[in-house]
Amino acid sequence: MNVARVASACVLALSTCLLVFPGCSDKTTDTPNGGGPQSYTLVVDKCGGLWGYPESQETEYTWVDTIDYQYTLKEGYSDLVVTLDGETVPDSGSFIMDTEDHTLLALCRRRVLWTVEVEKEVYYCCPAVGDDGTIYISTGAYSLTDFGTVYAVNPIGIIEWSYDLEHNAYSPAIGPDGTIYVQDYRSNVYALYPAGGLKWKFDDFENPDHPGYPVGQRTVAIGADGTVYVAADGLYAVDPDTGGRLWWFNPTPWRTCRQSPVIGADGTIYLTIHQDDFYAVNPDSTEKWHVKFAYDYEMTFTSPAIDDDGTIYLGTEAQGESWVWAFNPDGSMRWKYFVDGSYCYVRGSPTIGSDGTIYVSTKACPEKHGSVIALNPWGTEKWVYVIEEDSSAAPLDDVYSTPTVGADGLIYFGAETAYFYALNPDGTLNWKTLLGGINWSSPAIVSDGTLYIGTHKNNPGPHGFLWALETTSMGYATSPWPCFRHDNKNTGRFGGP
């Protein structure tokens, strides 16, 4: 019979023998049948993606030897499972070599396909993916005017070209003709050719000195006809061919935008101007409707999501409290969900699962670490997954990463813990992998199951990474809004790209 005893109990038993019956110490290496010293074989097979001991080996031990073991995942690996003689055991512990041979297996799975390191931090950027599989990312610290760069990376992880911007940049978006658009901290929009190089730059603002914000997302939205919609000191419509201004909308010109516009099925553009006014704007620049949030100081850093029936979801925050709003297409409130916990601000934009579940992510707060919240379509809480504190990871644990819903039903997101997470539809952890850097980026998934995500490190010196991870999700869930900015081109348009 296989008996893998808990080490502490065994050691206690042997110690008692030595203390109470001194003569029995002469028999500690005898077999249980008293036939003299007996040895047994321990076979260890350790996955190469693990730190820990013992290493892969085949070793002879006497039947009373205590074997200690401990395993942890290296960067880019997941699914750590330790078994002793075919039975799952904790990731660390000990056992006695008693009466028979033993086999210790430490298994894991390599998640990282490749990694690209870039000069500056990949902060808020969600990668955009072109029709040919090229991945576009942008970089730059969120610390105001630090310069940024746009990179084009091919599907095997080689940088094809890069283009420097005047200021740090947000997520790229891709137009119908393959043009890459990226907005920087000062709201300037750069149109880049698919082969690299500047096509045009838009900086024709009514108020050139309007303030920029070091946090939040400002990514252009791409209309079905290619029109580029820019949130800056109001909403601009820009000609995709020339970069010329088509129109400007802002009923209160002294106010500016902190987040990105999105486009509904009928072409309506939705955005928040300044902090407490949420607008629906017709494609001809006229106001369709606007609503005020509950408080004058209530603001949003999230990008709205749009459901099949036209419902618009948006996260807001105000002086320690946070909410998720659901607006009907006419601007009336459908429901409003209060996030439990002071300063647990919603910073990850809403996304929608194939069953209508709405997902958002939050900052850490005094009551709990950062989290992902799942809401029913009628606005009640379904579950909350709170990320765990990990002493080996980064000291912060906010979740700025927008949850992405895969075709496999898993919910994918990153966090400041330096881990990347995949949750089951019921809110339990499916797997996680250490990426070794703070993650504010949101995931993009392509049809072969490859997931792209950005991270950044500040030691030694600021720099960033683009990771390609293996998943079981062959693209996104069949839903109206499964990821940040709706699709892999980051168009921000319902029904896009």
SULFENBEL-V543253 format. One record per residue. N is the residue number from 1. RES is the residue in one letter. PHI is phi in whole degrees, -180 to 180 (* if undefined). OMEGA is omega in whole degrees, -180 to 180 (NA if undefined). NEAR is the number of other ideal C-beta (glycine too) atoms within 12 Angstrom. Layout:
n | res | phi | omega | near
N | RES | PHI | OMEGA | NEAR
N | RES | PHI | OMEGA | NEAR
This chain:
n | res | phi | omega | near
1 | M | * | 178 | 9
2 | N | -76 | 179 | 18
3 | V | -127 | 177 | 19
4 | A | -102 | -172 | 33
5 | R | -76 | 171 | 27
6 | V | -65 | -170 | 19
7 | A | -61 | -176 | 26
8 | S | -61 | 180 | 16
9 | A | -66 | -179 | 18
10 | C | -68 | 180 | 26
11 | V | -62 | 178 | 21
12 | L | -61 | -179 | 16
13 | A | -63 | 180 | 22
14 | L | -66 | 179 | 26
15 | S | -64 | 179 | 17
16 | T | -62 | 179 | 15
17 | C | -61 | -178 | 19
18 | L | -65 | -176 | 18
19 | L | -77 | -172 | 12
20 | V | -90 | -178 | 12
21 | F | -124 | -175 | 15
22 | P | -55 | -177 | 12
23 | G | -68 | -176 | 10
24 | C | -75 | 180 | 19
25 | S | -64 | 179 | 17
26 | D | -71 | -175 | 14
27 | K | -109 | -174 | 23
28 | T | -68 | 177 | 26
29 | T | -107 | 175 | 22
30 | D | -78 | 173 | 19
31 | T | -68 | 177 | 20
32 | P | -59 | -180 | 19
33 | N | -92 | 178 | 10
34 | G | 76 | -176 | 12
35 | G | -92 | 180 | 12
36 | G | 97 | -177 | 14
37 | P | -57 | -180 | 18
38 | Q | -135 | 179 | 25
39 | S | -117 | 178 | 21
40 | Y | -133 | -174 | 29
41 | T | -99 | 172 | 21
42 | L | -111 | 176 | 34
43 | V | -104 | 179 | 25
44 | V | -116 | 175 | 29
45 | D | -125 | -174 | 24
46 | K | -112 | 176 | 29
47 | C | -62 | -179 | 28
48 | G | -68 | 180 | 19
49 | G | -93 | -177 | 25
50 | L | -122 | 163 | 35
51 | W | -92 | 174 | 22
52 | G | 135 | -174 | 26
53 | Y | -150 | -5 | 20
54 | P | -75 | 177 | 28
55 | E | -75 | 176 | 21
56 | S | -61 | -177 | 21
57 | Q | -170 | 172 | 18
58 | E | -128 | -170 | 17
59 | T | -133 | 175 | 22
60 | E | -92 | 177 | 17
61 | Y | -133 | 172 | 29
62 | T | -79 | -169 | 24
63 | W | -72 | 178 | 34
64 | V | -108 | -179 | 31
65 | D | -66 | 176 | 28
66 | T | -95 | 180 | 28
67 | I | -109 | 174 | 34
68 | D | -93 | 177 | 20
69 | Y | -144 | 178 | 31
70 | Q | -161 | -179 | 22
71 | Y | -138 | 173 | 34
72 | T | -137 | -176 | 27
73 | L | -78 | 169 | 37
74 | K | -83 | 178 | 26
75 | E | -57 | 174 | 30
76 | G | 85 | 178 | 33
77 | Y | -118 | -180 | 32
78 | S | -147 | 173 | 33
79 | D | 58 | 176 | 25
80 | L | -69 | 176 | 33
81 | V | -135 | 177 | 26
82 | V | -113 | 178 | 34
83 | T | -128 | 174 | 26
84 | L | -121 | -178 | 35
85 | D | 54 | 175 | 23
86 | G | 87 | 179 | 15
87 | E | -107 | -179 | 17
88 | T | -68 | 179 | 17
89 | V | -130 | 178 | 28
90 | P | -59 | -178 | 20
91 | D | -69 | 176 | 23
92 | S | -143 | -180 | 22
93 | G | 165 | 179 | 26
94 | S | -157 | 179 | 25
95 | F | -156 | -178 | 38
96 | I | -104 | 174 | 34
97 | M | -78 | -172 | 36
98 | D | -119 | 167 | 32
99 | T | 64 | 178 | 23
100 | E | -164 | 176 | 23
101 | D | -70 | 180 | 23
102 | H | -134 | 176 | 35
103 | T | -126 | 180 | 29
104 | L | -112 | 180 | 43
105 | L | -114 | 175 | 27
106 | A | -121 | -171 | 38
107 | L | -104 | 175 | 26
108 | C | -159 | -178 | 31
109 | R | -131 | 177 | 26
110 | R | -80 | 179 | 24
111 | R | -97 | -174 | 37
112 | V | -82 | 176 | 33
113 | L | -87 | 175 | 24
114 | W | -165 | 180 | 24
115 | T | -138 | 175 | 30
116 | V | -118 | 176 | 33
117 | E | -97 | -179 | 27
118 | V | -127 | -169 | 37
119 | E | -67 | -176 | 24
120 | K | -113 | -177 | 35
121 | E | -67 | 169 | 38
122 | V | -94 | -174 | 51
123 | Y | -90 | -175 | 44
124 | Y | -80 | -169 | 52
125 | C | -65 | 166 | 54
126 | C | -98 | -179 | 54
127 | P | -59 | 171 | 53
128 | A | -109 | -175 | 52
129 | V | -124 | -180 | 42
130 | G | -81 | -179 | 34
131 | D | -62 | 180 | 19
132 | D | -89 | 179 | 17
133 | G | 90 | 179 | 26
134 | T | -65 | 180 | 36
135 | I | -103 | 179 | 47
136 | Y | -114 | 176 | 49
137 | I | -131 | 176 | 51
138 | S | -130 | -172 | 50
139 | T | -133 | 178 | 47
140 | G | 129 | 179 | 41
141 | A | -64 | 178 | 33
142 | Y | -78 | -177 | 35
143 | S | -80 | 170 | 20
144 | L | 63 | -164 | 18
145 | T | -99 | 178 | 19
146 | D | -61 | -175 | 26
147 | F | -68 | 178 | 27
148 | G | -128 | -178 | 42
149 | T | -142 | 172 | 37
150 | V | -103 | 179 | 48
151 | Y | -119 | 170 | 42
152 | A | -111 | -175 | 37
153 | V | -121 | -179 | 39
154 | N | -80 | -172 | 21
155 | P | -66 | 176 | 25
156 | I | -105 | 172 | 16
157 | G | 90 | 178 | 26
158 | I | -111 | 178 | 18
159 | I | -73 | -179 | 26
160 | E | -88 | 177 | 25
161 | W | -163 | 176 | 22
162 | S | -144 | 180 | 27
163 | Y | -142 | -179 | 33
164 | D | -84 | 177 | 27
165 | L | -109 | -178 | 36
166 | E | -71 | -176 | 25
167 | H | -136 | 177 | 32
168 | N | -61 | -169 | 39
169 | A | -119 | 177 | 53
170 | Y | -107 | -173 | 54
171 | S | -67 | 174 | 53
172 | P | -72 | 171 | 53
173 | A | -132 | -176 | 55
174 | I | -120 | 179 | 44
175 | G | -84 | -178 | 41
176 | P | -59 | -179 | 24
177 | D | -93 | 179 | 22
178 | G | 92 | 178 | 29
179 | T | -63 | 180 | 37
180 | I | -101 | 179 | 47
181 | Y | -114 | 177 | 52
182 | V | -142 | -178 | 52
183 | Q | -108 | -180 | 50
184 | D | -105 | -176 | 41
185 | Y | -57 | 180 | 36
186 | R | -88 | 177 | 35
187 | S | 79 | 176 | 42
188 | N | -60 | 179 | 36
189 | V | -114 | 179 | 49
190 | Y | -109 | 173 | 40
191 | A | -105 | -176 | 39
192 | L | -116 | 176 | 38
193 | Y | -69 | 178 | 23
194 | P | -58 | 179 | 28
195 | A | -91 | -179 | 17
196 | G | 100 | 180 | 23
197 | G | 99 | -175 | 19
198 | L | -82 | 174 | 24
199 | K | -90 | 172 | 28
200 | W | -164 | 176 | 24
201 | K | -129 | 178 | 26
202 | F | -106 | 175 | 33
203 | D | -145 | -177 | 29
204 | D | -87 | -175 | 25
205 | F | -97 | 175 | 29
206 | E | -63 | 178 | 24
207 | N | -122 | -175 | 23
208 | P | -61 | -178 | 15
209 | D | -99 | 180 | 14
210 | H | -62 | -175 | 28
211 | P | -71 | 170 | 22
212 | G | -105 | -178 | 33
213 | Y | -122 | -176 | 27
214 | P | -74 | 177 | 23
215 | V | -125 | -178 | 28
216 | G | 103 | -179 | 36
217 | Q | -124 | 172 | 50
218 | R | -128 | 180 | 50
219 | T | -119 | -178 | 49
220 | V | -66 | 172 | 53
221 | A | -106 | -176 | 53
222 | I | -114 | 178 | 45
223 | G | -71 | 180 | 37
224 | A | -61 | 178 | 24
225 | D | -92 | 179 | 21
226 | G | 93 | 179 | 31
227 | T | -56 | -178 | 35
228 | V | -101 | 180 | 46
229 | Y | -106 | -171 | 49
230 | V | -119 | 174 | 50
231 | A | -96 | 180 | 47
232 | A | -147 | 170 | 46
233 | D | -86 | -172 | 31
234 | G | 112 | -179 | 36
235 | L | -106 | 177 | 49
236 | Y | -115 | 168 | 41
237 | A | -106 | -173 | 38
238 | V | -123 | 178 | 41
239 | D | -68 | -176 | 26
240 | P | -70 | -179 | 33
241 | D | -85 | -174 | 18
242 | T | -108 | -174 | 18
243 | G | 80 | 180 | 29
244 | G | -80 | 179 | 21
245 | R | -73 | 176 | 26
246 | L | -94 | 174 | 26
247 | W | -165 | 180 | 24
248 | W | -137 | 180 | 26
249 | F | -128 | 171 | 36
250 | N | -170 | 180 | 30
251 | P | -64 | 178 | 19
252 | T | -126 | -168 | 21
253 | P | -58 | 180 | 18
254 | W | -80 | -179 | 15
255 | R | -98 | -179 | 28
256 | T | -126 | -174 | 35
257 | C | -111 | 178 | 46
258 | R | -108 | -176 | 37
259 | Q | -139 | -171 | 45
260 | S | -97 | 175 | 47
261 | P | -79 | 171 | 50
262 | V | -130 | -174 | 50
263 | I | -125 | 179 | 44
264 | G | -82 | -177 | 39
265 | A | -62 | -179 | 24
266 | D | -94 | 179 | 20
267 | G | 92 | 177 | 28
268 | T | -63 | 178 | 36
269 | I | -103 | -179 | 47
270 | Y | -114 | 177 | 48
271 | L | -163 | 173 | 45
272 | T | -101 | 176 | 44
273 | I | -104 | -173 | 38
274 | H | 63 | -174 | 33
275 | Q | -133 | -171 | 28
276 | D | -122 | -180 | 24
277 | D | -119 | 179 | 34
278 | F | -106 | -172 | 40
279 | Y | -114 | 164 | 39
280 | A | -115 | -174 | 36
281 | V | -120 | 177 | 40
282 | N | -70 | 180 | 21
283 | P | -63 | 178 | 26
284 | D | -96 | 175 | 15
285 | S | 85 | 179 | 24
286 | T | -89 | 180 | 18
287 | E | -77 | 176 | 25
288 | K | -90 | 173 | 24
289 | W | -167 | 168 | 22
290 | H | -151 | 180 | 29
291 | V | -130 | 174 | 28
292 | K | -99 | 173 | 24
293 | F | -69 | -172 | 31
294 | A | -68 | -176 | 21
295 | Y | -126 | -180 | 19
296 | D | -63 | -177 | 13
297 | Y | -99 | -179 | 17
298 | E | -76 | -175 | 31
299 | M | -137 | 178 | 37
300 | T | -140 | 171 | 45
301 | F | -112 | -177 | 39
302 | T | -98 | 176 | 48
303 | S | -97 | -176 | 50
304 | P | -64 | 171 | 49
305 | A | -121 | -176 | 49
306 | I | -121 | -179 | 42
307 | D | -91 | -178 | 35
308 | D | -59 | -178 | 20
309 | D | -89 | 179 | 20
310 | G | 91 | 177 | 27
311 | T | -63 | -180 | 36
312 | I | -111 | 180 | 48
313 | Y | -109 | -175 | 46
314 | L | -154 | 175 | 43
315 | G | -99 | 180 | 49
316 | T | -133 | 179 | 43
317 | E | -151 | 179 | 40
318 | A | -162 | 172 | 24
319 | Q | 42 | 174 | 16
320 | G | 95 | 179 | 20
321 | E | -120 | -178 | 28
322 | S | -145 | -177 | 39
323 | W | -142 | 165 | 35
324 | V | -116 | 179 | 47
325 | W | -99 | 168 | 40
326 | A | -124 | 180 | 37
327 | F | -105 | 170 | 37
328 | N | -70 | -180 | 20
329 | P | -59 | 179 | 23
330 | D | -92 | 178 | 18
331 | G | 94 | 177 | 25
332 | S | -74 | -179 | 18
333 | M | -78 | 175 | 24
334 | R | -87 | 174 | 26
335 | W | -161 | -180 | 23
336 | K | -144 | -178 | 26
337 | Y | -108 | 178 | 33
338 | F | -91 | 179 | 25
339 | V | -82 | -178 | 36
340 | D | -72 | 177 | 21
341 | G | 113 | 179 | 25
342 | S | -70 | 178 | 20
343 | Y | 67 | 173 | 23
344 | C | -84 | -173 | 36
345 | Y | -67 | 174 | 37
346 | V | -78 | 179 | 47
347 | R | -118 | 174 | 46
348 | G | -84 | -176 | 49
349 | S | -65 | 180 | 49
350 | P | -65 | 169 | 53
351 | T | -134 | -172 | 49
352 | I | -130 | 177 | 41
353 | G | -85 | -178 | 40
354 | S | -66 | 178 | 25
355 | D | -96 | 179 | 22
356 | G | 92 | 178 | 29
357 | T | -62 | 178 | 38
358 | I | -103 | -179 | 48
359 | Y | -117 | 172 | 53
360 | V | -137 | 176 | 51
361 | S | -127 | -173 | 51
362 | T | -130 | 169 | 48
363 | K | -71 | 170 | 38
364 | A | -72 | 179 | 30
365 | C | -151 | -177 | 26
366 | P | -56 | -177 | 11
367 | E | -81 | -174 | 18
368 | K | -165 | 176 | 26
369 | H | -75 | 177 | 30
370 | G | -57 | -172 | 44
371 | S | -149 | 167 | 41
372 | V | -116 | -179 | 51
373 | I | -113 | 175 | 44
374 | A | -108 | -179 | 36
375 | L | -116 | 172 | 40
376 | N | -69 | -179 | 21
377 | P | -59 | 179 | 28
378 | W | -97 | 169 | 17
379 | G | 97 | 177 | 26
380 | T | -96 | -178 | 18
381 | E | -73 | 178 | 24
382 | K | -98 | 173 | 26
383 | W | -165 | 176 | 21
384 | V | -131 | 175 | 29
385 | Y | -107 | 180 | 35
386 | V | -101 | -179 | 28
387 | I | -70 | -176 | 35
388 | E | -86 | 174 | 20
389 | E | -80 | -179 | 20
390 | D | -131 | -173 | 21
391 | S | -66 | -179 | 11
392 | S | -88 | -176 | 17
393 | A | -101 | 179 | 30
394 | A | -62 | -176 | 30
395 | P | -71 | -179 | 16
396 | L | -97 | -178 | 23
397 | D | -147 | 172 | 33
398 | D | -68 | 171 | 34
399 | V | -119 | 173 | 45
400 | Y | -91 | -176 | 44
401 | S | -65 | 177 | 50
402 | T | -73 | 178 | 52
403 | P | -62 | 178 | 53
404 | T | -111 | -177 | 53
405 | V | -101 | -178 | 43
406 | G | -87 | 177 | 39
407 | A | -65 | 177 | 27
408 | D | -84 | 180 | 28
409 | G | 88 | 180 | 28
410 | L | -78 | 179 | 40
411 | I | -110 | -173 | 52
412 | Y | -109 | 178 | 53
413 | F | -164 | 175 | 50
414 | G | -111 | -179 | 54
415 | A | -156 | 178 | 49
416 | E | -74 | 177 | 37
417 | T | -70 | -175 | 37
418 | A | 80 | 175 | 37
419 | Y | -99 | 170 | 40
420 | F | -112 | -170 | 51
421 | Y | -119 | 170 | 45
422 | A | -131 | -178 | 39
423 | L | -104 | 171 | 38
424 | N | -74 | 179 | 23
425 | P | -60 | 179 | 25
426 | D | -92 | 176 | 18
427 | G | 90 | 176 | 27
428 | T | -92 | -178 | 18
429 | L | -76 | 174 | 24
430 | N | -90 | 173 | 27
431 | W | -159 | 172 | 30
432 | K | -145 | 179 | 35
433 | T | -141 | -180 | 41
434 | L | -81 | 177 | 35
435 | L | -104 | 171 | 43
436 | G | 74 | 178 | 30
437 | G | -157 | 178 | 38
438 | I | -64 | -176 | 40
439 | N | -124 | 170 | 50
440 | W | -113 | -178 | 44
441 | S | -77 | 176 | 47
442 | S | -116 | -172 | 52
443 | P | -78 | 168 | 51
444 | A | -120 | -178 | 49
445 | I | -125 | 178 | 41
446 | V | -107 | -167 | 35
447 | S | -69 | 178 | 19
448 | D | -90 | 178 | 20
449 | G | 95 | 179 | 23
450 | T | -74 | 179 | 34
451 | L | -114 | 179 | 47
452 | Y | -112 | -178 | 48
453 | I | -151 | 180 | 50
454 | G | -108 | 175 | 52
455 | T | -140 | 174 | 49
456 | H | -147 | 177 | 41
457 | K | -130 | 177 | 28
458 | N | -118 | -179 | 21
459 | N | -146 | 2 | 13
460 | P | -88 | -180 | 6
461 | G | 75 | -179 | 13
462 | P | -72 | 175 | 28
463 | H | -160 | -175 | 28
464 | G | -132 | -178 | 42
465 | F | -142 | 165 | 42
466 | L | -111 | -179 | 47
467 | W | -110 | 169 | 42
468 | A | -112 | -177 | 38
469 | L | -113 | 175 | 47
470 | E | -87 | 176 | 28
471 | T | -133 | 175 | 39
472 | T | -96 | -177 | 25
473 | S | -98 | 178 | 32
474 | M | -86 | -177 | 20
475 | G | 94 | -175 | 27
476 | Y | -93 | 172 | 39
477 | A | -63 | 175 | 30
478 | T | -78 | -176 | 20
479 | S | -150 | -178 | 33
480 | P | -70 | -177 | 36
481 | W | -157 | -171 | 46
482 | P | -85 | -173 | 45
483 | C | -151 | 176 | 52
484 | F | -58 | 179 | 55
485 | R | 65 | 169 | 52
486 | H | 81 | -170 | 46
487 | D | -150 | -176 | 37
488 | N | -69 | 176 | 37
489 | K | -95 | 179 | 39
490 | N | 56 | -177 | 47
491 | T | -71 | -175 | 41
492 | G | 66 | -176 | 49
493 | R | -124 | 175 | 44
494 | F | -61 | -178 | 37
495 | G | 84 | 180 | 22
496 | G | -69 | 5 | 33
497 | P | -84 | NA | 30
